[in-house]
Amino acid sequence: MGTTPHPVYLSPPAGRALLTWNGKQPPPPLIVPPAIEIERCGAGDQILLHGENLAALAWLLANGYRRQINLIYIDPPFGAGIDRARRIRLRGPGPTRLIPVADVAYRDTWDDDAYLQFMYERLIALRELLAEDGCIYLHCDFRKAHHLRCLMDEVFGAERMLNEIVWFYPRGGDGERQFNRKHDTILLYTRGDHWTFNYDAVLIPYTRRQIARFRHEDERGRYYWNVNPRGERVKTYLRKSGIGAYDVWTIPIDAALARDLGYPTAKPLALLDRIIRASSRPGDLVLDCFAGSGTTAVAAQRLERRWIACDVNPGAIQVASRRLRYAILDHTPPSSGFSVWRIGDAAPAPQGDIHVRVTHHNDRVTIAIEAYTSPLLADASRTLPDWRSIIDEILIDPGYDGTVFRPAIVDAPLRRSMLVRGVYTITRADASDALALRVVDVAGGEAFAVVSI
Ligand SMILES: C[S@@+](CC[C@H](N)C(=O)[O-])C[C@H]1O[C@@H](n2cnc3c(N)ncnc32)[C@H](O)[C@@H]1O
């Protein structure tokens, strides 16, 4: 995993359909950026990349992942013309308290031509990473679905299209000047002639009423009914445990999840669960390079797939790593861990101020955080009765080696009504001379401190 920038080359697009735009250009060779591992959570080879995804894809291509990815899901910005704000809720018991933050989770305002070139370059690099029998799901909506389909036809070939999936989410919001817009489009393409499709894993189970119809049993123990829907006498056997999944999926938006994560575009886990079950096997490698709150990685982790996720926004990396730590612990036995890499010149999260006091008593060391000021909530954090109401997590690496942060103490209460403890005791024998500590706040600011003990 080299550190000097150098180019990697890409194959030309595979298809013939051509969409053009002002400034359309074949992608130049990608420059492989330097990358450093900054954090490691448990043992395992899953990777969370913090950085611009084109650079991250170049890095993956240069580091042995060409044609190695079995499944790609991407949920890029839709060109919604808005910059999505992160909503900040204070932690702690009592009623929900909101505080304003002038921060955006990510920008989604695009010039059309720039958007198409942006997607074109990334799709070409993604095709290069996809295994010969791999699949790619591209999530979009009515704003860009028609253009993105042409791009997919050009990059992958029109004959590689398997499905245009409609994700229908009947919920909230009313459009009085047109029909209510309540679906997204997910384009599913393959790389080659063969692909994974686990038909049985996504069957729609029969309802009791449907099963009740198959009330006759033949001499081989198979159930059937002998009238078809038109009333004709035909033997119809119950051969599977359900009906093959349709390309229209009704899955509710998980508004509570998006609100709790503070990530308004978070997709429901059920959506990613279905995609991963359908198009990969345990142990396969799943990639999402617009990872956001990390839904794809969390679903992959739960389904025992390996994963690589990337996002340019440090707030996304914070939320995704927190969810992934929970997903690892939730699994019995705890599933394999991941490392976080910073790609190229990705900007770290805004840094705040922290005051830590270390005291010794016999062979015990107590680390107490006395105050924290968020870089994004400076005024608000000064007037809070308890500094912990703006803290999402505190992570401590008692044996910090000066390069990779390996948190052994993770204080990240799941429920919003709970606060971090703020005081931690370890035995002297468990610590090295320097201890590292990272505090992440509800607005996406953080502080990193190395303390001598
Ligand atoms: C629609 S959100 C993805 C939401 C995600 N599916 C989830 O469930 O949380 C799109 C994400 O793409 C990220 N993004 C946009 N442009 C990017 C780029 N060039 N490189 C990496 N990430 C990017 C944004 O920061 C944002 O988190």
Ligand as a Chemical Component Dictionary entry (heavy atoms), coordinates in Angstrom:
data_LIG
# 
_chem_comp.id                   LIG 
_chem_comp.type                 NON-POLYMER 
_chem_comp.pdbx_formal_charge   0 
_chem_comp.three_letter_code    LIG 
# 
loop_
_chem_comp_atom.comp_id 
_chem_comp_atom.atom_id 
_chem_comp_atom.alt_atom_id 
_chem_comp_atom.type_symbol 
_chem_comp_atom.charge 
_chem_comp_atom.model_Cartn_x 
_chem_comp_atom.model_Cartn_y 
_chem_comp_atom.model_Cartn_z 
_chem_comp_atom.pdbx_ordinal 
LIG C1  C1  C 0  -27.129 10.029 -0.347 1  
LIG S1  S1  S 1  -25.775 9.986  0.736  2  
LIG C2  C2  C 0  -25.558 8.250  1.025  3  
LIG C3  C3  C 0  -26.439 7.750  2.120  4  
LIG C4  C4  C 0  -26.187 6.300  2.468  5  
LIG N1  N1  N 0  -26.691 5.410  1.468  6  
LIG C5  C5  C 0  -26.793 5.943  3.822  7  
LIG O1  O1  O 0  -27.573 5.009  3.914  8  
LIG O2  O2  O -1 -26.486 6.649  4.793  9  
LIG C6  C6  C 0  -24.432 10.350 -0.338 10 
LIG C7  C7  C 0  -23.084 10.388 0.343  11 
LIG O3  O3  O 0  -22.088 10.541 -0.665 12 
LIG C8  C8  C 0  -21.029 11.280 -0.113 13 
LIG N2  N2  N 0  -20.252 11.831 -1.233 14 
LIG C9  C9  C 0  -20.632 12.771 -2.137 15 
LIG N3  N3  N 0  -19.644 12.990 -3.013 16 
LIG C10 C10 C 0  -18.614 12.174 -2.661 17 
LIG C11 C11 C 0  -17.302 11.946 -3.183 18 
LIG N4  N4  N 0  -16.867 12.590 -4.264 19 
LIG N5  N5  N 0  -16.513 11.044 -2.562 20 
LIG C12 C12 C 0  -16.961 10.360 -1.457 21 
LIG N6  N6  N 0  -18.180 10.551 -0.929 22 
LIG C13 C13 C 0  -18.994 11.438 -1.522 23 
LIG C14 C14 C 0  -21.697 12.334 0.745  24 
LIG O4  O4  O 0  -20.803 12.833 1.740  25 
LIG C15 C15 C 0  -22.871 11.548 1.326  26 
LIG O5  O5  O 0  -22.541 11.033 2.587  27 
# 
loop_
_chem_comp_bond.comp_id 
_chem_comp_bond.atom_id_1 
_chem_comp_bond.atom_id_2 
_chem_comp_bond.value_order 
_chem_comp_bond.pdbx_ordinal 
LIG C1  S1  SING 1  
LIG S1  C2  SING 2  
LIG S1  C6  SING 3  
LIG C2  C3  SING 4  
LIG C3  C4  SING 5  
LIG C4  N1  SING 6  
LIG C4  C5  SING 7  
LIG C5  O1  DOUB 8  
LIG C5  O2  SING 9  
LIG C6  C7  SING 10 
LIG C7  O3  SING 11 
LIG C7  C15 SING 12 
LIG O3  C8  SING 13 
LIG C8  N2  SING 14 
LIG C8  C14 SING 15 
LIG N2  C9  SING 16 
LIG N2  C13 SING 17 
LIG C9  N3  DOUB 18 
LIG N3  C10 SING 19 
LIG C10 C11 SING 20 
LIG C10 C13 DOUB 21 
LIG C11 N4  SING 22 
LIG C11 N5  DOUB 23 
LIG N5  C12 SING 24 
LIG C12 N6  DOUB 25 
LIG N6  C13 SING 26 
LIG C14 O4  SING 27 
LIG C14 C15 SING 28 
LIG C15 O5  SING 29 
# 
